[in-house]
Amino acid sequence: MMKHRPRFLVTLLFCFSFVVFNTDVINSAIAEQKAVANSLYGKVTDTIDASGYTYAEVDTGKVKVWAAGPVTLLKIGDMIAFPTVMPMKNFHSKSLNRDFEMLYFVNGFTQDKTTVAAPNGQIKPVPAAQAIKVIERAKDGNTIAEINKDKNKFAGKSVRVRGQVTKFTPNIMKMNWLHIKDNSTGDDLTVTTSETVKLNDIVVIEGKLGLNKDFGYGYLYPLIVEDATITKKK
């Protein structure tokens, strides 16, 4: 009986290692699946450059779809992916004089899970917002939590909020769009402006608060600050 114990222990150790390895593989696969859940991937079948955008037709293997992003060097046959969080149904492009049944506006075209195709065909890491810093309340302003709590009181009035830029999307429907966060809540605040900011900038935004704003094309916002002026922290 004692002679077989070492072999038994080796077998048991192997089985344990196998289970741990497969658990890691499964967890990695689940994480990867979540990462691409809100994106489409396929082959470029047509491209058009117009008015500061690159329009790309992509064959996913099931359907052909169009996406528009920053001017990017794409070739027919390239394999790319892009997020589907900004769909525009029945979109008419004045510059192309063309109607799209569905057009996705994107910040960039992803060539794999960690890089994006940037203007002039350069490759750069996908930017990610840093951890939210300690955000001081704006002078004579409010926090995002306060605005969410008393949104009906603030509706239609000018609000002033300091926050960190967690997302910036330029030139959508003739506006620049950004999201800011502070330390008062996990929720962000959507803002439209004509000004330009960078990811992770600490800014003070001031504009009129709108509720349940429907811009069409799938753009529906329960809470949004419109036409905001922006002051950057030096």
VENJO-V194856 format. One record per helix or strand. SS is the DSSP state (2 for helix, 1 for strand). FROM is the first residue (numbers start at 0). LEN is the number of residues. If there is no record, write none. Layout:
BEGIN
ss = [SS & SS]
from = [FROM & FROM]
len = [LEN & LEN]
END
This chain:
BEGIN
ss = [2 & 1 & 1 & 1 & 1 & 1 & 1 & 1 & 1 & 2 & 1 & 2 & 2 & 1 & 1 & 1 & 1 & 1]
from = [1 & 38 & 52 & 63 & 78 & 86 & 97 & 108 & 114 & 118 & 122 & 143 & 150 & 157 & 174 & 188 & 201 & 218]
len = [34 & 12 & 7 & 7 & 5 & 7 & 8 & 2 & 3 & 3 & 3 & 6 & 4 & 15 & 7 & 5 & 15 & 14]
END
